[in-house]
Amino acid sequence: MGVIHKIGRRKTAVARVYVSEGTGTITVNKKEFATYFPTATLQYKVLQPLSMTENVNNFDVKVNVYGGGTTGQAEAVRMALARVMCEVNAENRGILKPEGLLTRDPRMVERKKFGQKKARKRFQFSKR
């Protein structure tokens, strides 16, 4: 099979995933998967494409991820793994597509406007 390389993005996070046949070890930025994503929610998000296609223990995954926060990074890794699962077996696309794992989430942080406190919040208006 060789090594499959795919990229996933979410907000400002970018994840590069390298997948090869193996025993199911996942390393993220040269750290163990469970230490990089400590909460159960983040771990579930990352493992979602593997568990839905029943490939949790079939592949070794090496991830380089940068930018954004922990949730954005976890969802970027999830997208990249979903793309890999589609390349491994085309039938996996029918499983992952309805769950929305192959769709890039276009939502980005709205910029702050001048004359305002934040993107939409305004300064307090005083009527003196």
N, C-alpha and C positions, 0 to 999 in steps of 0.2 A: 504494500500500500504506500509506503513512504511517509513523508511528513506533509500534512495539509496546513497551509497558512491562510488565515482569514482575518479581517479587521471588523470590529464592531465599534459603534459610536453612540454616545448618549450625552446630551448637554455639551460640556467641554471635555469629557473623558473619551480617550481613545484606547482601545484594547487590541493588541496583536496577539493572536492565538496560534500556537503550533501544536498540532495533534498528530500522534503516532500510535500504532497499536501497542498495547501494554496491559498493565494491571489495574489502572484506575488512579494513579497518583496525579495530583494537581499541584503545580507550583505557580505562585503568583509573585512576580518580581523577586525571584530567588528565595521566597519564604514559603512555608507550608500554607496550604489553602485555608485551614482553620484558624491560623494565627493572623493572616491578612484580612480575612472577613470573619470577625469574631462572633457576630450575632447570627442566630438561626435563620432570621429573615433573609439576610444577605446570602447565606450559604444556600438556602432554598432557591433564591433567584438565579444564582450561578449554576446550580445543578439541574434546574428545570428542563433544559433541552435534552440533557443526557438521560434523566429519569423518564421523560415522556417517550423517548425512543428506546428505552431499556438498554442503554449502553454505558452505565455508570462505571462498571469494572472492566470495560473492553478497551479503553483508550487511555494513554498518558497525555496529559495536557500541560503545556508550558505557556504561561501568559506574561506578556509585558503590558502594563497598563499605566497611563499617566494622565494628569489633568482631572479637574472636577473633584467631587467628594466621593465618599464611600458608596453611596447608593448609585450615583451616576456610573462609577467604575464597575460595580457589580452588574448593572444593566447593560453596559457596553460589552462585558465579558459574555453575558448571556446571549446577546445578539450574535457575537462572533461564533460562539459554540453552536448556535442554531444554524448558522450558515455552513459550518463544517458538517453538521449532521445531514444537511441536504446534499452535500457533495459526496458523502460516504454512501448514502442510499437515497435515490430520488423519491422513494415512497415516504420518506420521513417528512417531506414537504407538506403532504396532506395532513400530517399530525400537528406540525408546528405552526402552519399558516393560520388556521382558525383561532389559535391562542394569541396571535399577534406578535409572535417572537421574531418574525422575519421583517417586520416593519420598523423603519427608523423613526423614532419619536422626534418630530420636528420642533417641539417646544424648547425655546431658549429663554434665558433671562432677559427681561425687557430693560432697555437702557434707561438711566436716570435722565430726566429732562431738567434744563436750567430753570431757575425760578421755582423749583419744587423740592421737597425734602427727599423723595424717592421717585420711582418710576411713575406712580400714580398718586401717592400721598402728597398733599399740599401743605404749605405752612399754615399755621392757625391764623384765621382772619379775625382781627379785632376791629370793632366798630366804635371808634372814639370820636 
